[in-house]
Amino acid sequence: MIGTALERPVHFMTHGLLFRSPFLIQGAIETDPPECGREPDVEIVVGPVPFDLGEQSRIIGEFELSGQDILTMIPDIGRFLVQSGRCIVVDAPTNVEAALLKAYIGGPVLAVLLHQRKAMPLHASCVARDGRAIALVGSSGAGKSTTAALFS
């Protein structure tokens, strides 16, 4: 299960970043270990995550912020500490469903990391035509893909 790290970490690419992790997250493309000494952009590690970030932190919705660290937790899934856009520490019960945990890491936790790296993740379809592009942004089921297909 997810509670322990693999003997050999996997490397994968997603959102233009190279990750080293004990497991592959949803939607990521596994890659060979980096050649030429390239270090991963992001590390995902399994380890202890504090229950809070101390008195100097502030809480915004389901996130707690302190300096470059952001802590979030989801009941029965785990606690996640995202550090400076470079590291995600995962603290999850050993009986958590792996697919559910990976989906949460690949969704809102990854969005926090991308925000720390000054990137803006969008849930969108994109259409390119004549050297220009437009992003169709909306909720799931709003018709982004259908609308994009009309331009094909």
Secondary structure by P-SEA (a helix, b strand, c coil): cccccccbbbbbccccbbbbcccccccccccccccccccccbbbbbbbbbccccccccccccccccccbbbbbccccbbbbbccccbbbbbbcccccaaaaaaaaacaaaaaaaaaacbbbbcbbbbbcccbbbbbcccccccaaaaaaaac
